[in-house]
C-alpha cells in the first residue's frame, strides 16, 4: 500500500516534467511561447510541492497505522 501511494504520486510529478519537456518553443518549431512555458513551469512547481506535501502526509498516516497495528498485535483489546 505504501509503495503504491508513493509511486502514483511520483508518476504525477514525472508526468508534469514530461509535459514541460514536450512544450517546444516557437523558435524550435514548437507551439509555445517562452513566457507561456515559464508560466506552466511555475504552475507545475506549485503542483509538485502540493504532491510532495501529500506524500509526507500519507507517510505519517501509514506510520501511525503501522504503530496501531503493532499495538493491536501485542494487545488486541487496546483501543485503535
PDB file with SEQRES, HELIX, SHEET and CRYST1 records, atoms N, CA, C and O in Angstrom:
SEQRES   1 A   80  UNK UNK UNK UNK UNK UNK UNK UNK UNK UNK UNK UNK UNK          
SEQRES   2 A   80  UNK UNK UNK UNK UNK UNK UNK UNK UNK UNK UNK UNK UNK          
SEQRES   3 A   80  UNK UNK UNK UNK UNK UNK UNK UNK UNK UNK UNK UNK UNK          
SEQRES   4 A   80  UNK UNK UNK UNK UNK UNK UNK UNK UNK UNK UNK UNK UNK          
SEQRES   5 A   80  UNK UNK UNK UNK UNK UNK UNK UNK UNK UNK UNK UNK UNK          
SEQRES   6 A   80  UNK UNK UNK UNK UNK UNK UNK UNK UNK UNK UNK UNK UNK          
SEQRES   7 A   80  UNK UNK                                                      
HELIX    1 AA1 UNK A    2  UNK A   21  1                                  20    
HELIX    2 AA2 UNK A   26  UNK A   28  5                                   3    
HELIX    3 AA3 UNK A   34  UNK A   74  1                                  41    
CRYST1    1.000    1.000    1.000  90.00  90.00  90.00 P 1           1          
ATOM      1  N   UNK A   1       0.826  -1.185   0.000  1.00  0.00           N  
ATOM      2  CA  UNK A   1       0.000   0.000   0.000  1.00  0.00           C  
ATOM      3  C   UNK A   1       0.874   1.254   0.000  1.00  0.00           C  
ATOM      4  O   UNK A   1       0.579   2.230  -0.691  1.00  0.00           O  
ATOM      5  N   UNK A   2       1.937   1.216   0.772  1.00  0.00           N  
ATOM      6  CA  UNK A   2       2.815   2.379   0.867  1.00  0.00           C  
ATOM      7  C   UNK A   2       3.441   2.702  -0.487  1.00  0.00           C  
ATOM      8  O   UNK A   2       3.387   3.844  -0.944  1.00  0.00           O  
ATOM      9  N   UNK A   3       4.027   1.707  -1.119  1.00  0.00           N  
ATOM     10  CA  UNK A   3       4.711   1.977  -2.380  1.00  0.00           C  
ATOM     11  C   UNK A   3       3.732   2.365  -3.481  1.00  0.00           C  
ATOM     12  O   UNK A   3       4.074   3.157  -4.358  1.00  0.00           O  
ATOM     13  N   UNK A   4       2.526   1.820  -3.448  1.00  0.00           N  
ATOM     14  CA  UNK A   4       1.516   2.182  -4.444  1.00  0.00           C  
ATOM     15  C   UNK A   4       1.168   3.654  -4.328  1.00  0.00           C  
ATOM     16  O   UNK A   4       1.087   4.356  -5.337  1.00  0.00           O  
ATOM     17  N   UNK A   5       0.963   4.126  -3.112  1.00  0.00           N  
ATOM     18  CA  UNK A   5       0.641   5.531  -2.903  1.00  0.00           C  
ATOM     19  C   UNK A   5       1.773   6.449  -3.321  1.00  0.00           C  
ATOM     20  O   UNK A   5       1.539   7.497  -3.924  1.00  0.00           O  
ATOM     21  N   UNK A   6       2.989   6.064  -3.007  1.00  0.00           N  
ATOM     22  CA  UNK A   6       4.141   6.877  -3.387  1.00  0.00           C  
ATOM     23  C   UNK A   6       4.388   6.837  -4.879  1.00  0.00           C  
ATOM     24  O   UNK A   6       4.673   7.866  -5.492  1.00  0.00           O  
ATOM     25  N   UNK A   7       4.282   5.653  -5.471  1.00  0.00           N  
ATOM     26  CA  UNK A   7       4.572   5.551  -6.901  1.00  0.00           C  
ATOM     27  C   UNK A   7       3.541   6.299  -7.733  1.00  0.00           C  
ATOM     28  O   UNK A   7       3.876   6.855  -8.778  1.00  0.00           O  
ATOM     29  N   UNK A   8       2.293   6.320  -7.284  1.00  0.00           N  
ATOM     30  CA  UNK A   8       1.264   7.075  -8.008  1.00  0.00           C  
ATOM     31  C   UNK A   8       1.571   8.567  -7.979  1.00  0.00           C  
ATOM     32  O   UNK A   8       1.435   9.254  -8.991  1.00  0.00           O  
ATOM     33  N   UNK A   9       1.982   9.058  -6.831  1.00  0.00           N  
ATOM     34  CA  UNK A   9       2.309  10.477  -6.714  1.00  0.00           C  
ATOM     35  C   UNK A   9       3.598  10.813  -7.461  1.00  0.00           C  
ATOM     36  O   UNK A   9       3.701  11.873  -8.079  1.00  0.00           O  
ATOM     37  N   UNK A  10       4.573   9.919  -7.404  1.00  0.00           N  
ATOM     38  CA  UNK A  10       5.809  10.128  -8.164  1.00  0.00           C  
ATOM     39  C   UNK A  10       5.518  10.151  -9.665  1.00  0.00           C  
ATOM     40  O   UNK A  10       6.141  10.905 -10.412  1.00  0.00           O  
ATOM     41  N   UNK A  11       4.566   9.318 -10.103  1.00  0.00           N  
ATOM     42  CA  UNK A  11       4.190   9.295 -11.513  1.00  0.00           C  
ATOM     43  C   UNK A  11       3.580  10.624 -11.938  1.00  0.00           C  
ATOM     44  O   UNK A  11       3.816  11.081 -13.057  1.00  0.00           O  
ATOM     45  N   UNK A  12       2.805  11.246 -11.067  1.00  0.00           N  
ATOM     46  CA  UNK A  12       2.233  12.559 -11.385  1.00  0.00           C  
ATOM     47  C   UNK A  12       3.325  13.611 -11.557  1.00  0.00           C  
ATOM     48  O   UNK A  12       3.269  14.431 -12.473  1.00  0.00           O  
ATOM     49  N   UNK A  13       4.308  13.581 -10.678  1.00  0.00           N  
ATOM     50  CA  UNK A  13       5.418  14.535 -10.779  1.00  0.00           C  
ATOM     51  C   UNK A  13       6.182  14.313 -12.085  1.00  0.00           C  
ATOM     52  O   UNK A  13       6.571  15.269 -12.755  1.00  0.00           O  
ATOM     53  N   UNK A  14       6.392  13.051 -12.439  1.00  0.00           N  
ATOM     54  CA  UNK A  14       7.087  12.739 -13.689  1.00  0.00           C  
ATOM     55  C   UNK A  14       6.266  13.202 -14.889  1.00  0.00           C  
ATOM     56  O   UNK A  14       6.823  13.733 -15.851  1.00  0.00           O  
ATOM     57  N   UNK A  15       4.961  13.009 -14.843  1.00  0.00           N  
ATOM     58  CA  UNK A  15       4.110  13.466 -15.943  1.00  0.00           C  
ATOM     59  C   UNK A  15       4.179  14.977 -16.096  1.00  0.00           C  
ATOM     60  O   UNK A  15       4.162  15.486 -17.217  1.00  0.00           O  
ATOM     61  N   UNK A  16       4.257  15.696 -14.992  1.00  0.00           N  
ATOM     62  CA  UNK A  16       4.402  17.147 -15.054  1.00  0.00           C  
ATOM     63  C   UNK A  16       5.708  17.522 -15.754  1.00  0.00           C  
ATOM     64  O   UNK A  16       5.728  18.404 -16.612  1.00  0.00           O  
ATOM     65  N   UNK A  17       6.780  16.859 -15.389  1.00  0.00           N  
ATOM     66  CA  UNK A  17       8.081  17.133 -16.008  1.00  0.00           C  
ATOM     67  C   UNK A  17       8.052  16.786 -17.496  1.00  0.00           C  
ATOM     68  O   UNK A  17       8.571  17.533 -18.325  1.00  0.00           O  
ATOM     69  N   UNK A  18       7.446  15.655 -17.824  1.00  0.00           N  
ATOM     70  CA  UNK A  18       7.344  15.244 -19.226  1.00  0.00           C  
ATOM     71  C   UNK A  18       6.526  16.240 -20.043  1.00  0.00           C  
ATOM     72  O   UNK A  18       6.840  16.511 -21.202  1.00  0.00           O  
ATOM     73  N   UNK A  19       5.482  16.778 -19.434  1.00  0.00           N  
ATOM     74  CA  UNK A  19       4.659  17.763 -20.127  1.00  0.00           C  
ATOM     75  C   UNK A  19       5.483  18.992 -20.472  1.00  0.00           C  
ATOM     76  O   UNK A  19       5.378  19.529 -21.574  1.00  0.00           O  
ATOM     77  N   UNK A  20       6.308  19.438 -19.521  1.00  0.00           N  
ATOM     78  CA  UNK A  20       7.147  20.605 -19.765  1.00  0.00           C  
ATOM     79  C   UNK A  20       8.195  20.329 -20.850  1.00  0.00           C  
ATOM     80  O   UNK A  20       8.497  21.197 -21.668  1.00  0.00           O  
ATOM     81  N   UNK A  21       8.732  19.132 -20.844  1.00  0.00           N  
ATOM     82  CA  UNK A  21       9.711  18.756 -21.872  1.00  0.00           C  
ATOM     83  C   UNK A  21       9.058  18.803 -23.259  1.00  0.00           C  
ATOM     84  O   UNK A  21       9.701  19.164 -24.243  1.00  0.00           O  
ATOM     85  N   UNK A  22       7.785  18.436 -23.323  1.00  0.00           N  
ATOM     86  CA  UNK A  22       7.067  18.410 -24.594  1.00  0.00           C  
ATOM     87  C   UNK A  22       6.643  19.779 -25.096  1.00  0.00           C  
ATOM     88  O   UNK A  22       6.146  19.893 -26.217  1.00  0.00           O  
ATOM     89  N   UNK A  23       6.826  20.817 -24.297  1.00  0.00           N  
ATOM     90  CA  UNK A  23       6.440  22.179 -24.701  1.00  0.00           C  
ATOM     91  C   UNK A  23       7.573  22.809 -25.495  1.00  0.00           C  
ATOM     92  O   UNK A  23       8.425  23.500 -24.935  1.00  0.00           O  
ATOM     93  N   UNK A  24       7.580  22.573 -26.782  1.00  0.00           N  
ATOM     94  CA  UNK A  24       8.632  23.140 -27.632  1.00  0.00           C  
ATOM     95  C   UNK A  24       8.300  24.581 -27.986  1.00  0.00           C  
ATOM     96  O   UNK A  24       7.159  24.921 -28.301  1.00  0.00           O  
ATOM     97  N   UNK A  25       9.318  25.408 -27.926  1.00  0.00           N  
ATOM     98  CA  UNK A  25       9.155  26.824 -28.205  1.00  0.00           C  
ATOM     99  C   UNK A  25       8.961  27.085 -29.697  1.00  0.00           C  
ATOM    100  O   UNK A  25       9.373  26.292 -30.544  1.00  0.00           O  
ATOM    101  N   UNK A  26       8.324  28.216 -29.995  1.00  0.00           N  
ATOM    102  CA  UNK A  26       8.150  28.636 -31.388  1.00  0.00           C  
ATOM    103  C   UNK A  26       9.492  28.643 -32.116  1.00  0.00           C  
ATOM    104  O   UNK A  26       9.593  28.211 -33.265  1.00  0.00           O  
ATOM    105  N   UNK A  27      10.524  29.145 -31.423  1.00  0.00           N  
ATOM    106  CA  UNK A  27      11.866  29.238 -32.022  1.00  0.00           C  
ATOM    107  C   UNK A  27      12.413  27.880 -32.443  1.00  0.00           C  
ATOM    108  O   UNK A  27      13.253  27.788 -33.338  1.00  0.00           O  
ATOM    109  N   UNK A  28      11.929  26.828 -31.790  1.00  0.00           N  
ATOM    110  CA  UNK A  28      12.389  25.470 -32.088  1.00  0.00           C  
ATOM    111  C   UNK A  28      11.377  24.698 -32.934  1.00  0.00           C  
ATOM    112  O   UNK A  28      11.447  23.473 -33.039  1.00  0.00           O  
ATOM    113  N   UNK A  29      10.444  25.423 -33.529  1.00  0.00           N  
ATOM    114  CA  UNK A  29       9.437  24.772 -34.371  1.00  0.00           C  
ATOM    115  C   UNK A  29       8.240  24.265 -33.592  1.00  0.00           C  
ATOM    116  O   UNK A  29       7.425  23.511 -34.125  1.00  0.00           O  
ATOM    117  N   UNK A  30       8.124  24.666 -32.343  1.00  0.00           N  
ATOM    118  CA  UNK A  30       7.022  24.199 -31.492  1.00  0.00           C  
ATOM    119  C   UNK A  30       5.843  25.149 -31.499  1.00  0.00           C  
ATOM    120  O   UNK A  30       5.731  26.025 -32.357  1.00  0.00           O  
ATOM    121  N   UNK A  31       4.976  24.961 -30.535  1.00  0.00           N  
ATOM    122  CA  UNK A  31       3.727  25.717 -30.442  1.00  0.00           C  
ATOM    123  C   UNK A  31       3.626  26.596 -29.207  1.00  0.00           C  
ATOM    124  O   UNK A  31       2.537  27.061 -28.868  1.00  0.00           O  
ATOM    125  N   UNK A  32       4.748  26.832 -28.525  1.00  0.00           N  
ATOM    126  CA  UNK A  32       4.692  27.551 -27.253  1.00  0.00           C  
ATOM    127  C   UNK A  32       5.634  28.747 -27.234  1.00  0.00           C  
ATOM    128  O   UNK A  32       6.730  28.705 -27.793  1.00  0.00           O  
ATOM    129  N   UNK A  33       5.190  29.802 -26.585  1.00  0.00           N  
ATOM    130  CA  UNK A  33       5.998  30.983 -26.339  1.00  0.00           C  
ATOM    131  C   UNK A  33       6.809  30.759 -25.061  1.00  0.00           C  
ATOM    132  O   UNK A  33       6.382  30.022 -24.172  1.00  0.00           O  
ATOM    133  N   UNK A  34       7.963  31.389 -24.973  1.00  0.00           N  
ATOM    134  CA  UNK A  34       8.834  31.223 -23.801  1.00  0.00           C  
ATOM    135  C   UNK A  34       8.105  31.608 -22.509  1.00  0.00           C  
ATOM    136  O   UNK A  34       8.213  30.901 -21.507  1.00  0.00           O  
ATOM    137  N   UNK A  35       7.363  32.724 -22.523  1.00  0.00           N  
ATOM    138  CA  UNK A  35       6.637  33.149 -21.328  1.00  0.00           C  
ATOM    139  C   UNK A  35       5.551  32.144 -20.936  1.00  0.00           C  
ATOM    140  O   UNK A  35       5.300  31.916 -19.753  1.00  0.00           O  
ATOM    141  N   UNK A  36       4.926  31.559 -21.927  1.00  0.00           N  
ATOM    142  CA  UNK A  36       3.884  30.559 -21.668  1.00  0.00           C  
ATOM    143  C   UNK A  36       4.485  29.333 -20.973  1.00  0.00           C  
ATOM    144  O   UNK A  36       3.924  28.827 -20.002  1.00  0.00           O  
ATOM    145  N   UNK A  37       5.608  28.870 -21.469  1.00  0.00           N  
ATOM    146  CA  UNK A  37       6.269  27.700 -20.867  1.00  0.00           C  
ATOM    147  C   UNK A  37       6.722  28.022 -19.452  1.00  0.00           C  
ATOM    148  O   UNK A  37       6.615  27.182 -18.559  1.00  0.00           O  
ATOM    149  N   UNK A  38       7.223  29.221 -19.244  1.00  0.00           N  
ATOM    150  CA  UNK A  38       7.648  29.618 -17.904  1.00  0.00           C  
ATOM    151  C   UNK A  38       6.458  29.640 -16.945  1.00  0.00           C  
ATOM    152  O   UNK A  38       6.587  29.242 -15.787  1.00  0.00           O  
ATOM    153  N   UNK A  39       5.308  30.100 -17.417  1.00  0.00           N  
ATOM    154  CA  UNK A  39       4.093  30.096 -16.593  1.00  0.00           C  
ATOM    155  C   UNK A  39       3.710  28.667 -16.232  1.00  0.00           C  
ATOM    156  O   UNK A  39       3.385  28.377 -15.080  1.00  0.00           O  
ATOM    157  N   UNK A  40       3.749  27.771 -17.226  1.00  0.00           N  
ATOM    158  CA  UNK A  40       3.456  26.358 -16.954  1.00  0.00           C  
ATOM    159  C   UNK A  40       4.440  25.793 -15.931  1.00  0.00           C  
ATOM    160  O   UNK A  40       4.056  25.051 -15.027  1.00  0.00           O  
ATOM    161  N   UNK A  41       5.713  26.154 -16.087  1.00  0.00           N  
ATOM    162  CA  UNK A  41       6.742  25.647 -15.160  1.00  0.00           C  
ATOM    163  C   UNK A  41       6.450  26.100 -13.726  1.00  0.00           C  
ATOM    164  O   UNK A  41       6.573  25.311 -12.789  1.00  0.00           O  
ATOM    165  N   UNK A  42       6.068  27.351 -13.559  1.00  0.00           N  
ATOM    166  CA  UNK A  42       5.723  27.857 -12.229  1.00  0.00           C  
ATOM    167  C   UNK A  42       4.520  27.112 -11.657  1.00  0.00           C  
ATOM    168  O   UNK A  42       4.503  26.763 -10.477  1.00  0.00           O  
ATOM    169  N   UNK A  43       3.524  26.872 -12.491  1.00  0.00           N  
ATOM    170  CA  UNK A  43       2.334  26.150 -12.035  1.00  0.00           C  
ATOM    171  C   UNK A  43       2.684  24.715 -11.646  1.00  0.00           C  
ATOM    172  O   UNK A  43       2.214  24.213 -10.626  1.00  0.00           O  
ATOM    173  N   UNK A  44       3.505  24.064 -12.454  1.00  0.00           N  
ATOM    174  CA  UNK A  44       3.901  22.682 -12.176  1.00  0.00           C  
ATOM    175  C   UNK A  44       4.727  22.600 -10.894  1.00  0.00           C  
ATOM    176  O   UNK A  44       4.624  21.628 -10.146  1.00  0.00           O  
ATOM    177  N   UNK A  45       5.544  23.618 -10.646  1.00  0.00           N  
ATOM    178  CA  UNK A  45       6.327  23.642  -9.407  1.00  0.00           C  
ATOM    179  C   UNK A  45       5.401  23.677  -8.201  1.00  0.00           C  
ATOM    180  O   UNK A  45       5.606  22.952  -7.227  1.00  0.00           O  
ATOM    181  N   UNK A  46       4.379  24.527  -8.274  1.00  0.00           N  
ATOM    182  CA  UNK A  46       3.407  24.602  -7.178  1.00  0.00           C  
ATOM    183  C   UNK A  46       2.678  23.276  -7.005  1.00  0.00           C  
ATOM    184  O   UNK A  46       2.496  22.801  -5.884  1.00  0.00           O  
ATOM    185  N   UNK A  47       2.266  22.685  -8.111  1.00  0.00           N  
ATOM    186  CA  UNK A  47       1.560  21.397  -8.051  1.00  0.00           C  
ATOM    187  C   UNK A  47       2.464  20.317  -7.478  1.00  0.00           C  
ATOM    188  O   UNK A  47       2.033  19.519  -6.646  1.00  0.00           O  
ATOM    189  N   UNK A  48       3.716  20.290  -7.921  1.00  0.00           N  
ATOM    190  CA  UNK A  48       4.661  19.288  -7.413  1.00  0.00           C  
ATOM    191  C   UNK A  48       4.878  19.448  -5.910  1.00  0.00           C  
ATOM    192  O   UNK A  48       5.024  18.455  -5.197  1.00  0.00           O  
ATOM    193  N   UNK A  49       4.899  20.692  -5.425  1.00  0.00           N  
ATOM    194  CA  UNK A  49       5.036  20.922  -3.987  1.00  0.00           C  
ATOM    195  C   UNK A  49       3.824  20.377  -3.228  1.00  0.00           C  
ATOM    196  O   UNK A  49       3.972  19.794  -2.154  1.00  0.00           O  
ATOM    197  N   UNK A  50       2.641  20.564  -3.782  1.00  0.00           N  
ATOM    198  CA  UNK A  50       1.429  20.025  -3.157  1.00  0.00           C  
ATOM    199  C   UNK A  50       1.497  18.501  -3.119  1.00  0.00           C  
ATOM    200  O   UNK A  50       1.141  17.880  -2.118  1.00  0.00           O  
ATOM    201  N   UNK A  51       1.954  17.907  -4.211  1.00  0.00           N  
ATOM    202  CA  UNK A  51       2.076  16.447  -4.270  1.00  0.00           C  
ATOM    203  C   UNK A  51       3.072  15.957  -3.224  1.00  0.00           C  
ATOM    204  O   UNK A  51       2.816  14.965  -2.542  1.00  0.00           O  
ATOM    205  N   UNK A  52       4.200  16.642  -3.093  1.00  0.00           N  
ATOM    206  CA  UNK A  52       5.196  16.249  -2.084  1.00  0.00           C  
ATOM    207  C   UNK A  52       4.615  16.361  -0.675  1.00  0.00           C  
ATOM    208  O   UNK A  52       4.875  15.508   0.173  1.00  0.00           O  
ATOM    209  N   UNK A  53       3.834  17.406  -0.425  1.00  0.00           N  
ATOM    210  CA  UNK A  53       3.178  17.543   0.877  1.00  0.00           C  
ATOM    211  C   UNK A  53       2.230  16.372   1.129  1.00  0.00           C  
ATOM    212  O   UNK A  53       2.168  15.843   2.239  1.00  0.00           O  
ATOM    213  N   UNK A  54       1.497  15.976   0.101  1.00  0.00           N  
ATOM    214  CA  UNK A  54       0.579  14.837   0.233  1.00  0.00           C  
ATOM    215  C   UNK A  54       1.345  13.547   0.516  1.00  0.00           C  
ATOM    216  O   UNK A  54       0.902  12.712   1.303  1.00  0.00           O  
ATOM    217  N   UNK A  55       2.496  13.396  -0.133  1.00  0.00           N  
ATOM    218  CA  UNK A  55       3.314  12.209   0.125  1.00  0.00           C  
ATOM    219  C   UNK A  55       3.723  12.145   1.591  1.00  0.00           C  
ATOM    220  O   UNK A  55       3.684  11.079   2.207  1.00  0.00           O  
ATOM    221  N   UNK A  56       4.113  13.285   2.145  1.00  0.00           N  
ATOM    222  CA  UNK A  56       4.528  13.329   3.540  1.00  0.00           C  
ATOM    223  C   UNK A  56       3.350  13.031   4.465  1.00  0.00           C  
ATOM    224  O   UNK A  56       3.496  12.303   5.446  1.00  0.00           O  
ATOM    225  N   UNK A  57       2.193  13.591   4.154  1.00  0.00           N  
ATOM    226  CA  UNK A  57       1.003  13.319   4.960  1.00  0.00           C  
ATOM    227  C   UNK A  57       0.651  11.834   4.921  1.00  0.00           C  
ATOM    228  O   UNK A  57       0.335  11.243   5.953  1.00  0.00           O  
ATOM    229  N   UNK A  58       0.706  11.236   3.741  1.00  0.00           N  
ATOM    230  CA  UNK A  58       0.431   9.800   3.618  1.00  0.00           C  
ATOM    231  C   UNK A  58       1.431   8.982   4.418  1.00  0.00           C  
ATOM    232  O   UNK A  58       1.068   8.006   5.076  1.00  0.00           O  
ATOM    233  N   UNK A  59       2.710   9.394   4.356  1.00  0.00           N  
ATOM    234  CA  UNK A  59       3.744   8.658   5.087  1.00  0.00           C  
ATOM    235  C   UNK A  59       3.454   8.685   6.583  1.00  0.00           C  
ATOM    236  O   UNK A  59       3.589   7.668   7.262  1.00  0.00           O  
ATOM    237  N   UNK A  60       3.058   9.841   7.094  1.00  0.00           N  
ATOM    238  CA  UNK A  60       2.746   9.960   8.517  1.00  0.00           C  
ATOM    239  C   UNK A  60       1.533   9.116   8.899  1.00  0.00           C  
ATOM    240  O   UNK A  60       1.530   8.476   9.951  1.00  0.00           O  
ATOM    241  N   UNK A  61       0.512   9.109   8.059  1.00  0.00           N  
ATOM    242  CA  UNK A  61      -0.679   8.292   8.331  1.00  0.00           C  
ATOM    243  C   UNK A  61      -0.311   6.814   8.321  1.00  0.00           C  
ATOM    244  O   UNK A  61      -0.743   6.061   9.194  1.00  0.00           O  
ATOM    245  N   UNK A  62       0.482   6.395   7.343  1.00  0.00           N  
ATOM    246  CA  UNK A  62       0.888   4.991   7.260  1.00  0.00           C  
ATOM    247  C   UNK A  62       1.730   4.596   8.475  1.00  0.00           C  
ATOM    248  O   UNK A  62       1.595   3.491   8.999  1.00  0.00           O  
ATOM    249  N   UNK A  63       2.587   5.496   8.911  1.00  0.00           N  
ATOM    250  CA  UNK A  63       3.408   5.239  10.092  1.00  0.00           C  
ATOM    251  C   UNK A  63       2.523   5.048  11.321  1.00  0.00           C  
ATOM    252  O   UNK A  63       2.742   4.124  12.104  1.00  0.00           O  
ATOM    253  N   UNK A  64       1.532   5.909  11.493  1.00  0.00           N  
ATOM    254  CA  UNK A  64       0.611   5.802  12.620  1.00  0.00           C  
ATOM    255  C   UNK A  64      -0.194   4.514  12.552  1.00  0.00           C  
ATOM    256  O   UNK A  64      -0.393   3.852  13.570  1.00  0.00           O  
ATOM    257  N   UNK A  65      -0.658   4.154  11.364  1.00  0.00           N  
ATOM    258  CA  UNK A  65      -1.427   2.918  11.209  1.00  0.00           C  
ATOM    259  C   UNK A  65      -0.569   1.708  11.552  1.00  0.00           C  
ATOM    260  O   UNK A  65      -1.036   0.760  12.184  1.00  0.00           O  
ATOM    261  N   UNK A  66       0.677   1.751  11.133  1.00  0.00           N  
ATOM    262  CA  UNK A  66       1.588   0.648  11.433  1.00  0.00           C  
ATOM    263  C   UNK A  66       1.799   0.520  12.938  1.00  0.00           C  
ATOM    264  O   UNK A  66       1.785  -0.585  13.481  1.00  0.00           O  
ATOM    265  N   UNK A  67       1.991   1.636  13.597  1.00  0.00           N  
ATOM    266  CA  UNK A  67       2.150   1.612  15.057  1.00  0.00           C  
ATOM    267  C   UNK A  67       0.890   1.077  15.733  1.00  0.00           C  
ATOM    268  O   UNK A  67       0.977   0.311  16.693  1.00  0.00           O  
ATOM    269  N   UNK A  68      -0.268   1.476  15.240  1.00  0.00           N  
ATOM    270  CA  UNK A  68      -1.530   0.988  15.804  1.00  0.00           C  
ATOM    271  C   UNK A  68      -1.669  -0.519  15.624  1.00  0.00           C  
ATOM    272  O   UNK A  68      -2.136  -1.216  16.525  1.00  0.00           O  
ATOM    273  N   UNK A  69      -1.265  -1.019  14.461  1.00  0.00           N  
ATOM    274  CA  UNK A  69      -1.362  -2.464  14.215  1.00  0.00           C  
ATOM    275  C   UNK A  69      -0.430  -3.231  15.146  1.00  0.00           C  
ATOM    276  O   UNK A  69      -0.793  -4.291  15.656  1.00  0.00           O  
ATOM    277  N   UNK A  70       0.761  -2.703  15.365  1.00  0.00           N  
ATOM    278  CA  UNK A  70       1.707  -3.363  16.276  1.00  0.00           C  
ATOM    279  C   UNK A  70       1.116  -3.415  17.682  1.00  0.00           C  
ATOM    280  O   UNK A  70       1.210  -4.431  18.371  1.00  0.00           O  
ATOM    281  N   UNK A  71       0.512  -2.313  18.094  1.00  0.00           N  
ATOM    282  CA  UNK A  71      -0.122  -2.271  19.422  1.00  0.00           C  
ATOM    283  C   UNK A  71      -1.233  -3.305  19.515  1.00  0.00           C  
ATOM    284  O   UNK A  71      -1.349  -4.008  20.519  1.00  0.00           O  
ATOM    285  N   UNK A  72      -2.047  -3.400  18.473  1.00  0.00           N  
ATOM    286  CA  UNK A  72      -3.149  -4.366  18.493  1.00  0.00           C  
ATOM    287  C   UNK A  72      -2.655  -5.807  18.478  1.00  0.00           C  
ATOM    288  O   UNK A  72      -3.283  -6.690  19.062  1.00  0.00           O  
ATOM    289  N   UNK A  73      -1.530  -6.041  17.810  1.00  0.00           N  
ATOM    290  CA  UNK A  73      -0.971  -7.392  17.802  1.00  0.00           C  
ATOM    291  C   UNK A  73      -0.520  -7.791  19.206  1.00  0.00           C  
ATOM    292  O   UNK A  73      -0.681  -8.942  19.612  1.00  0.00           O  
ATOM    293  N   UNK A  74       0.039  -6.843  19.936  1.00  0.00           N  
ATOM    294  CA  UNK A  74       0.505  -7.099  21.295  1.00  0.00           C  
ATOM    295  C   UNK A  74      -0.665  -7.206  22.255  1.00  0.00           C  
ATOM    296  O   UNK A  74      -0.670  -8.058  23.143  1.00  0.00           O  
ATOM    297  N   UNK A  75      -1.663  -6.339  22.078  1.00  0.00           N  
ATOM    298  CA  UNK A  75      -2.802  -6.288  22.971  1.00  0.00           C  
ATOM    299  C   UNK A  75      -4.067  -6.032  22.151  1.00  0.00           C  
ATOM    300  O   UNK A  75      -4.418  -4.880  21.894  1.00  0.00           O  
ATOM    301  N   UNK A  76      -4.759  -7.110  21.736  1.00  0.00           N  
ATOM    302  CA  UNK A  76      -5.945  -6.959  20.892  1.00  0.00           C  
ATOM    303  C   UNK A  76      -7.057  -6.114  21.518  1.00  0.00           C  
ATOM    304  O   UNK A  76      -7.935  -5.628  20.805  1.00  0.00           O  
ATOM    305  N   UNK A  77      -7.031  -5.938  22.812  1.00  0.00           N  
ATOM    306  CA  UNK A  77      -8.093  -5.134  23.442  1.00  0.00           C  
ATOM    307  C   UNK A  77      -7.746  -3.653  23.481  1.00  0.00           C  
ATOM    308  O   UNK A  77      -8.561  -2.842  23.921  1.00  0.00           O  
ATOM    309  N   UNK A  78      -6.550  -3.287  23.029  1.00  0.00           N  
ATOM    310  CA  UNK A  78      -6.137  -1.876  23.014  1.00  0.00           C  
ATOM    311  C   UNK A  78      -7.015  -1.101  22.034  1.00  0.00           C  
ATOM    312  O   UNK A  78      -7.397  -1.610  20.981  1.00  0.00           O  
ATOM    313  N   UNK A  79      -7.319   0.119  22.396  1.00  0.00           N  
ATOM    314  CA  UNK A  79      -8.126   0.961  21.517  1.00  0.00           C  
ATOM    315  C   UNK A  79      -7.294   1.391  20.326  1.00  0.00           C  
ATOM    316  O   UNK A  79      -6.109   1.693  20.460  1.00  0.00           O  
ATOM    317  N   UNK A  80      -7.910   1.416  19.185  1.00  0.00           N  
ATOM    318  CA  UNK A  80      -7.247   1.755  17.937  1.00  0.00           C  
ATOM    319  C   UNK A  80      -7.033   3.220  17.832  1.00  0.00           C  
ATOM    320  O   UNK A  80      -6.482   3.694  16.838  1.00  0.00           O  
TER     321      UNK A  80                                                      
END                                                                             
